[in-house]
């Protein structure tokens, strides 16, 4: 599919996977609209992507803001949802239920709210791409809460693809990706965790945002793929030795 002139909204596009996806899509000729909660970060992302990118601040946790945002943007072709929070991980014995709730509030609900709010203006045969995580189908200790959040999103993909046809609905399920999301860890701990995770993958490294961006662009461009969850984890799901 030629993306020249097509409009793609990326919510959560100011950093990490979303920003890498914006850059990749612009090289394909798409016009990208970046949405994020912090206006200054959105402004910086738009400047970094350059020609073909625009953006504005929008809080995907706020249904009214989302409705107004999509009305203002108008008709568009594809939606990419890289929205995420940082809560919900940890062993069940010590996992605080409030933290798990915050995990859902940071990722599950914003992605679903945004998908719903987009339906009035997205192209009838365009696409929605959720970004989940391999925790949904992994048995890594300490990730049951994350598995619940991401598994809930992935479980919705096939029925939504059927319900919303010919609009295509897919998800990309990344493994350990070196993005600012991991800055919740102290640097020394993060470096050690990335080293351990790299050893556990089949490809011998952790992922980069550009790896996931390639998968997202593929799902946007391939008009014959819908209802699918595309794994982009370097084979991490094949090894359960890593623990959070």
N, C-alpha and C positions, 0 to 999 in steps of 0.2 A: 504494500500500500504506500502510495506516495503521500507524504505528510506535508508537502509544500502548501503553505497558506492555511493549514488546519490549525484550529485553536485548541490548546491543551491547558487545562487548569491543573496545577499541582498544589494541593494543600499540604503544608508541611515542607514546602519547597525551598526554605531559606537556608538549609544546611544539609549535610550528609547525603543520603540517598536521593532526597528530593532535589537538591541542588545539582547533583551529578546528572540526574535525569533531565533536568531543565537544559543543561548544557548540551547533552546528547541530542535532545529533540530539536533544539535550535539548529544544530548542524544538519538535521534532516529537513530543514526548511519550515518547521512548525513555528507558530507564534505561541509563546508560553506565557501564561498568567500565573505568577507565584503568589500564594496566599500563606500567611503565617501570623502568629499572634503579636509579634513584636515588629512594629513599623520600621525601626531602624535596621533590624536584621533583614527584613524584606527589601529595603532600599539597597543595602549592601549586596544582597544576592542578585538583584536586578542589574546592578552595575557590573558585577562579576560575570554574569552571563552575557551581557551586552546586547547588541542589536537583535531584535526578535523577542525580547523579554519585557514584561511589565509586571506590576504587582501591587498589592495593597494588604494592609493589616486586616485580618478577620479571625475571630475566635470561634473555632469549630465546635466549642462546647456550648455556644449560644445559638439556638435555633433561629432566632430573629435576625441575628447578624448574618447567618448563613443565607437565609432567604433574601435579605437585602443585597448581599454580595452577588448572588447568582443573578438576581434581577438586573443589577447594575452592569455586570459583565455581558449579559445577553446570551445569544445563541453561541454554542461552542460544540466541539467534536468529541473530546475525550477528557476523562477525569482520572487523576492519579492521586491516591490517598496514602501519604507517607506519615500521617499524624501518629504520634506515639507519646507515651508517658514514661516515667522511670520507676514506677512502683509495681509491686506484685511478686517479686522474686523472694526466695528464701525457703528454708525447710518448713514443712507443715507444722512441726511442733512449736516453732517460734514465730510463724507467719501471723502478722496482725491482720485481722479481717478488714480493718479500716484501710490498711495499705493495699490489700487486694482490691477493695472497692475503688481506691484512687487509681489503680492500674486500669480498671475498666473505664473510669471516667476520663483517663488520659488517652486511651487508644480506641477501645471498642465503640463507646458511644459517639465520640466525634466522627469516626469514620462512617458509622451508620447514619448519623444525622446529616452529614455532608452528602452521602449518596442519595438519601431521600430528597434533600433540598435541591439537588441538581436536576431532578427528573423533569422539571418544567422547561428547562432550557437546553439540556444536552441533546445532541443529534440523535434522532430516532434509532439509527443503526451505528452509533458511535460505540464507545467502550468506557467501562469503569474498571480500574485496576486497584485493588486493595493491596497494601503491603503488610504482611503478617510476620511470622517468624517460625523457624524450624522447631521451636519448642512445642508447637502444636502437635507434632508427630515424632517427638523424641522422648526418651525416658531419662534425660539428664537429671540427677538428683538436685533438688532445690529450685526446680522450674515448674512445679505443678500449677502455681498461680499464673505464670506466664502462658503455660499450655492452655489453661482455661480461657484466658483473654484471646489469644490468637486462634485457638481451636474454635471458639464461638464465631469469630469472623469467617474462618475457612468453611465452617459448616453451612454458612449462609450463601456461599458462592454458587453451588449448583442450583438450588431452588430459585435464587434471584436471576440466574442466567435463563432459566426456563420461564419465569414470570415476566421478565422485562424484555424478552426477545422482540425484535431483532437486535436490541442493545446487547452488546457482549459484556459479560461480567467475569473477571478472572482475578487471581491473586498471585503475587510473588511471595515466596516464603524464604527469606534469607537466613543464613546461619550467623556466625560471629563476623560482624562487619566493623571495620575500624572507622567508626563515626563518633561524633561528639556525644552520642547517647551513653557511651562507656565512661565519660568523664565523671560519672557518679562514683567511680572507683578512684582511690588514691593512685597516683601515677605508678608507683612501684608495684602495687598490686595489679594494676591494669596491664603493665608490661609482662608480668609473670603469667597472667591469665591468657593474654594473647599468645604467648610462647607455648603454653600448654595446649591451647585450643588448636594452634597451627599443627602441632604434632599429632593431634587426634583426627585431623582431616585427611582425606585421601589425596589431596593435592598439595599438602605440606605447607599451607599458609592460611591466615585468616583472610577474609574477603575485603575488598575495597568498594566504596560506594559505586564506582564505575561498573563493577561486576553486576550489581543489582540493577543499575540503570539499563544495561544491555538487555536484561530479562524483561524489564518493563516496556522498553521500546519494542521488543519483539511482540509482546502481547498486544500492544497498540496497533502495530503494523499488520499482524496476521489476522485477517478478517475471517479465518476459518477456525479460530480457537475461541471457545467460550466455555464457561463452567469449569475451568481448570485451575489448579493450584500448581504453579511452577516452582520447584525447589531450586534454590541457588545457595547452597551451603557448603560446597567443596567436599561433600561426602561426610560432613560432621554427624549426620543422623545415623551413620553406620557405626559410630563409636560412642559409647556411653561412659567413657572414663573421666571426662571433664565434669567438674562440679562447680557450681556458683558458690 
